[in-house]
Amino acid sequence: MTITFGSIPQMAKNNKVNKHIRKTFASRQIDFQSTQLLKIDTVSFSGKQPSFKSIIDTERLSLPLDQAKTTEDFVNKMKETIKGSQWVKINNIRLTDIAALFKEPPNLLDWKGYISDEAFNAVPPDLNRAMFELAINIANQSGFIIEEPEGKAKKWEIGGSGAKAMVDVISKIREENILPGINLKNPSEVSEKISPLLKDVPFKEDRIAIFKEFAQSGAYKKIENILNQAKTGSNSYCFTFDSVKKLAEAFPKSFGNDPFYKKASLVMIAMAGFSRPRGIDIQLDVPVASDYRLPQTLEGLGILHFNDDLNNALQEGKIFHEDHPAVQHIRAASVVASAEISKQTGFDSAMIDGLLWGMARKLSKLEPAPGTTKYDPKPHIMVSTMRF
């Protein structure tokens, strides 16, 4: 893969930078505008003044779940959300400069490890089984942050990765032959059999509820229905925002509590990474999976600019409430900026996701060409939530 990268033309000549970038981009290893409802100056970063329920309260959200009908509509609503934001701004000039440097699309993660070897190695590919197992795993790819005394955040992780830790837990569940919907098909058995494997995992009860959804009768069929609705030919599929919403509707505890549809979008992105190497044409018209890594990368690249209060909170490791305006705004800005990069590069959301996710941890290690500013991303935002 040949990629040139930098803030001025001479950076394209820096082979050392390009070498780092190629490695980084290879894969994704494992407004709050309603101030009449919530005054920004009365909300602490932890959201304790006042405290909010963990369930969706659409009156407090910038985007109720049923408003957007298409990905374009969703992106436009995200633009409205950050219009005049005090927390984050998009540098469109910098965005265009960066987008021009992405010459070739990255290799996508094949998602090995997120699903069983049986599903991964099936010939011909069993898309229903693969999507079902991906959905179970991705539904749990959240809830890694817990709050310590004095509002500090702590991350549940393996090797710095909550995703890796969760993949490991799901692998153990598979090894015990108690994967919901595949082995366990009675929700009443889920708690007794799976709880011991979730002993030290944050948001244990939320995860039990997720596993019960996948153990319910008809869960496997729900995934099949979404696949069939996305089918455009004998060997081709097109996942759209409608696919994302249908997944959220079919599994509300797993995917239906996030107005940004992070996990539901990620399932469609994962299906592209899994299917394309197997000769299956997957087209995507879905938003990026807006979480904590994408805004970290975009800020490090100079595309997003955070205000001083937000920067200080990030540097101090403060924990954020999922409904805090800053959280809403940086996630919305990530959607908008990623959509614009997609438009300028021709890369779909799976490719954009691969570029930005894999880059987050390694950005500060890249060596810019002489005369350029070192990339110095802030710590990622720490949010105690099951949404992302």
matplotlib code that plots the C-alpha trace (Angstrom):
import matplotlib.pyplot as plt

x = [0.0, 1.4, 0.3, 1.8, 1.1, 1.9, 1.0, 3.3, 4.3, 7.8, 6.3, 5.3, 9.0, 9.7, 9.9, 10.3, 7.0, 5.3, 6.7, 5.2, 1.9, 1.6, 2.0, -0.4, -3.1, -3.0, -5.9, -8.0, -6.2, -8.1, -25.3, -26.4, -28.3, -31.2, -29.8, -33.3, -33.3, -29.7, -27.5, -23.9, -22.5, -24.4, -23.0, -19.9, -17.8, -19.0, -22.6, -23.4, -24.9, -27.5, -27.2, -28.9, -30.3, -28.2, -31.2, -32.0, -34.0, -34.7, -35.7, -32.1, -30.4, -29.5, -30.8, -33.7, -33.3, -36.1, -35.4, -32.7, -33.8, -30.6, -26.9, -26.9, -29.7, -27.9, -24.7, -26.7, -28.2, -24.8, -23.8, -26.7, -25.6, -22.1, -23.2, -21.8, -20.4, -18.3, -16.5, -15.2, -14.7, -13.7, -10.8, -12.0, -8.7, -6.7, -9.2, -8.8, -5.0, -5.1, -7.7, -5.5, -2.7, -4.7, -3.8, -4.8, -7.4, -6.1, -6.4, -9.4, -9.5, -10.6, -12.1, -10.5, -10.9, -14.1, -15.9, -15.3, -12.9, -15.9, -17.5, -14.3, -13.1, -16.5, -16.4, -18.6, -18.8, -21.9, -22.7, -25.6, -23.4, -20.6, -22.8, -24.6, -21.3, -19.9, -23.0, -22.7, -19.1, -19.5, -22.6, -20.1, -17.5, -18.2, -18.4, -14.7, -14.4, -15.2, -15.1, -12.6, -12.7, -12.6, -13.9, -10.9, -11.4, -10.0, -10.0, -10.7, -8.2, -5.6, -2.5, -4.2, -7.2, -10.7, -11.6, -8.9, -10.1, -13.7, -12.7, -10.8, -13.9, -16.1, -13.5, -13.7, -17.5, -17.1, -14.6, -17.2, -19.8, -22.2, -22.3, -25.9, -27.9, -25.4, -25.1, -27.4, -30.9, -32.8, -32.4, -33.1, -29.8, -27.6, -27.1, -26.1, -23.8, -22.1, -22.0, -18.9, -16.9, -17.9, -16.7, -14.4, -15.9, -17.6, -21.3, -21.9, -25.7, -25.9, -23.8, -26.1, -29.1, -27.3, -26.5, -30.1, -31.2, -29.1, -30.3, -34.0, -35.9, -35.8, -32.6, -30.7, -33.6, -33.4, -29.9, -30.9, -33.7, -31.3, -29.0, -31.8, -33.0, -29.5, -29.0, -28.7, -27.5, -26.5, -23.2, -23.6, -25.1, -25.6, -25.8, -27.4, -28.6, -31.8, -29.8, -28.2, -31.5, -33.1, -30.3, -30.9, -34.6, -34.1, -31.6, -32.5, -30.4, -27.4, -27.6, -30.7, -29.5, -27.0, -28.1, -24.9, -25.4, -21.7, -22.0, -24.7, -22.7, -19.6, -21.4, -21.9, -18.3, -17.1, -19.2, -17.3, -14.0, -15.0, -16.8, -14.7, -11.6, -14.0, -15.2, -18.5, -19.3, -20.3, -21.3, -21.7, -23.8, -23.5, -21.9, -18.6, -18.5, -18.2, -16.5, -13.5, -10.6, -11.8, -12.0, -8.6, -7.1, -8.9, -7.8, -4.2, -4.3, -5.5, -8.8, -10.8, -10.0, -11.1, -11.6, -9.4, -11.9, -12.2, -8.4, -7.7, -10.3, -8.8, -5.3, -6.4, -8.1, -11.5, -14.5, -17.3, -21.0, -22.4, -24.9, -22.4, -22.5, -18.7, -19.3, -22.2, -20.2, -17.0, -18.8, -21.0, -17.9, -16.3, -19.2, -19.2, -15.4, -15.3, -18.1, -16.3, -13.0, -15.1, -16.5, -13.1, -11.2, -14.0, -13.3, -16.3, -16.9, -15.1, -11.9, -12.2, -12.7, -9.6, -7.5, -8.5, -8.8, -5.4, -3.7, -4.8, -2.2, 0.7, 0.2, 2.6, 5.3, 5.4, 8.3, 7.1, 9.4, 11.6, 9.7, 6.4, 4.6, 4.9, 1.6, 0.5, -2.9, -4.7, -5.6, -8.9, -12.1, -13.1, -16.8, -18.5, -21.1, -22.3, -23.1, -19.6]
y = [0.0, 3.4, 6.3, 9.8, 11.8, 15.1, 18.8, 20.1, 18.6, 17.6, 15.1, 12.9, 12.4, 11.2, 7.4, 6.8, 8.5, 6.5, 3.3, 4.1, 5.1, 1.9, -0.1, 2.0, 1.9, -1.8, -2.6, -1.7, -4.0, -5.7, 20.1, 18.9, 22.1, 21.9, 24.3, 25.0, 21.4, 21.2, 24.2, 23.5, 25.3, 23.2, 19.8, 18.3, 16.1, 13.1, 14.1, 14.1, 17.5, 16.5, 12.8, 11.1, 7.6, 5.3, 4.7, 7.0, 10.1, 11.4, 14.9, 15.3, 14.1, 16.0, 13.3, 11.1, 7.6, 7.7, 11.0, 10.3, 8.1, 7.9, 8.2, 11.6, 12.8, 11.5, 13.4, 16.6, 16.2, 15.8, 19.1, 20.8, 19.3, 20.9, 24.2, 26.9, 24.3, 25.6, 22.2, 21.3, 22.8, 21.3, 22.7, 22.1, 23.4, 20.9, 18.2, 18.8, 18.7, 15.4, 13.8, 14.6, 12.5, 9.3, 7.8, 4.2, 2.5, 0.6, -3.1, -3.9, -6.0, -9.5, -9.8, -13.1, -13.8, -11.9, -15.0, -18.7, -20.6, -22.5, -19.4, -17.8, -20.7, -21.9, -22.6, -21.3, -18.4, -18.6, -14.9, -15.4, -17.2, -14.7, -11.7, -13.3, -13.9, -10.5, -8.9, -10.7, -9.6, -6.0, -5.6, -6.0, -3.7, -0.9, -0.4, -0.5, 2.6, 2.7, 5.6, 5.7, 8.0, 11.8, 11.3, 9.7, 7.1, 3.6, 1.4, -2.4, -3.7, -6.2, -4.6, -1.2, -2.5, -2.9, -4.5, -7.1, -7.9, -8.4, -10.5, -12.7, -13.1, -14.0, -16.6, -18.2, -18.3, -20.1, -22.5, -23.4, -24.0, -21.5, -18.9, -17.5, -18.3, -20.9, -23.1, -21.5, -21.0, -20.4, -16.9, -18.3, -20.2, -17.2, -15.7, -18.9, -20.1, -16.9, -14.8, -16.6, -15.6, -12.0, -11.8, -8.8, -7.3, -3.9, -3.5, -7.2, -6.9, -5.0, -7.7, -10.5, -8.6, -8.5, -12.2, -12.9, -11.1, -13.3, -16.4, -15.6, -17.6, -15.9, -14.0, -15.9, -15.2, -11.5, -11.4, -13.4, -10.9, -8.0, -9.8, -10.6, -7.1, -5.9, -8.4, -6.8, -9.8, -13.4, -12.4, -8.8, -6.8, -3.1, -2.2, 1.2, 3.3, 1.4, -1.8, -0.1, 1.0, -2.4, -4.0, -1.5, -2.3, -6.1, -6.0, -2.9, -3.7, -4.5, -1.7, 0.5, 2.8, 4.9, 7.9, 7.7, 4.0, 3.2, -0.6, -1.1, 0.7, -1.3, -4.6, -3.5, -2.3, -5.6, -7.5, -5.6, -6.6, -10.2, -10.6, -8.7, -11.0, -13.9, -12.5, -11.1, -7.6, -5.5, -1.9, 0.4, 3.5, 3.7, 6.2, 5.6, 4.0, 7.1, 6.2, 7.6, 6.7, 8.5, 11.9, 11.3, 10.7, 13.6, 15.9, 14.7, 15.4, 18.9, 18.3, 18.7, 21.4, 21.1, 24.0, 24.5, 23.0, 19.8, 19.6, 20.0, 17.4, 14.9, 15.5, 15.1, 11.8, 12.9, 10.7, 12.0, 11.2, 9.8, 12.6, 15.4, 18.0, 17.5, 13.8, 14.5, 17.1, 15.3, 12.2, 14.3, 16.1, 12.7, 11.7, 14.9, 15.0, 11.3, 11.8, 14.7, 12.7, 9.9, 12.3, 13.7, 10.3, 8.0, 5.7, 4.2, 4.1, 0.8, 2.3, 5.5, 3.5, 1.5, 4.6, 6.5, 3.7, 2.1, 5.5, 6.7, 5.0, 5.4, 9.0, 10.5, 8.0, 9.2, 11.4, 14.3, 15.8, 18.8, 22.0, 20.3, 20.0, 16.7, 14.9, 15.0, 13.5, 14.0, 11.1, 9.7, 10.7, 8.4, 7.8, 5.2, 3.9, 0.8, 3.0, 2.9]
z = [0.0, -1.0, 1.1, 1.3, 4.4, 5.9, 6.2, 3.5, 0.2, 1.4, 3.8, 0.9, 0.3, 3.7, 3.3, 7.0, 7.7, 5.0, 6.4, 9.8, 8.2, 6.2, 9.3, 11.3, 8.7, 8.1, 10.3, 13.3, 15.7, 17.7, 20.2, 23.0, 21.9, 24.3, 26.9, 28.2, 29.4, 30.6, 31.3, 30.3, 33.3, 35.8, 34.5, 35.8, 33.5, 35.5, 34.9, 38.6, 38.7, 37.8, 37.3, 34.3, 33.9, 31.7, 29.5, 26.6, 27.4, 23.9, 25.2, 26.4, 23.3, 20.2, 18.0, 19.0, 17.5, 15.0, 13.3, 10.7, 7.8, 5.7, 6.3, 4.6, 6.9, 9.9, 9.0, 8.4, 11.8, 13.3, 11.5, 13.2, 16.5, 16.4, 14.9, 17.2, 19.6, 22.4, 22.8, 19.3, 15.9, 12.6, 10.6, 7.1, 5.5, 7.5, 6.7, 2.9, 3.3, 5.2, 2.9, -0.2, 1.3, 1.5, -1.9, -1.4, 0.8, 3.8, 4.3, 6.5, 9.7, 8.8, 12.3, 13.1, 16.8, 17.0, 15.7, 16.0, 13.8, 12.4, 11.2, 10.0, 8.0, 6.5, 2.8, 1.3, 3.8, 6.1, 6.3, 8.7, 11.2, 10.8, 11.2, 14.2, 16.0, 15.1, 16.4, 19.8, 20.1, 18.9, 21.1, 24.0, 22.6, 25.1, 28.8, 29.4, 31.6, 35.3, 37.7, 40.6, 43.6, 42.8, 39.3, 37.8, 35.1, 35.0, 31.9, 32.0, 29.5, 28.3, 26.9, 26.9, 24.9, 26.2, 22.9, 23.2, 26.8, 25.6, 22.6, 25.1, 27.3, 24.3, 23.3, 26.7, 26.4, 23.0, 24.5, 27.2, 24.4, 26.0, 23.2, 23.2, 20.2, 19.0, 22.1, 24.6, 23.2, 26.5, 28.0, 31.4, 31.3, 30.4, 33.8, 35.6, 32.9, 31.7, 34.9, 36.3, 33.2, 33.7, 37.3, 36.9, 33.7, 34.0, 33.3, 34.0, 34.2, 30.9, 29.2, 30.7, 29.2, 25.8, 25.9, 26.7, 23.6, 21.4, 23.2, 22.5, 20.0, 16.6, 17.3, 14.5, 12.1, 12.9, 11.5, 8.5, 7.8, 7.9, 5.5, 3.1, 3.1, 2.2, -0.6, -4.0, -6.1, -5.9, -4.2, -3.3, -0.4, 0.4, 4.1, 4.6, 7.5, 7.4, 8.0, 11.0, 12.4, 11.9, 13.9, 16.7, 16.6, 16.6, 19.5, 21.5, 24.6, 22.4, 19.9, 20.5, 23.3, 21.3, 19.2, 17.3, 16.4, 17.0, 17.6, 15.0, 12.4, 13.4, 12.7, 9.1, 8.8, 10.2, 7.6, 4.9, 6.4, 6.7, 3.4, 0.8, 1.0, 0.4, -2.9, -1.6, -2.7, 0.3, -0.3, 2.6, 3.1, 6.9, 9.3, 10.9, 14.3, 16.4, 19.6, 21.5, 19.2, 16.1, 17.7, 19.3, 15.9, 14.2, 17.0, 16.7, 13.0, 13.6, 12.0, 15.2, 17.7, 21.3, 23.7, 26.7, 29.3, 27.3, 26.7, 30.4, 31.4, 28.9, 30.2, 33.8, 33.0, 34.1, 33.5, 31.3, 31.5, 28.3, 28.0, 28.6, 25.8, 25.1, 24.5, 22.2, 20.3, 19.7, 18.6, 16.2, 14.9, 14.2, 12.1, 10.2, 9.6, 8.6, 6.2, 4.5, 4.3, 2.7, 0.2, -0.7, -0.9, -2.1, 0.8, 2.5, 6.2, 6.7, 5.1, 7.1, 10.2, 9.5, 8.8, 11.9, 14.5, 13.8, 13.8, 17.2, 19.4, 17.0, 15.8, 18.4, 17.3, 13.7, 12.7, 10.6, 8.0, 9.1, 9.6, 10.5, 13.8, 15.7, 16.0, 19.6, 20.2, 23.5, 25.7, 24.4, 26.1, 29.1, 29.2, 31.5, 29.1, 27.2, 24.2, 22.8]

ax = plt.figure().add_subplot(projection="3d")
ax.plot(x, y, z, "-o")
ax.set_aspect("equal")
plt.show()
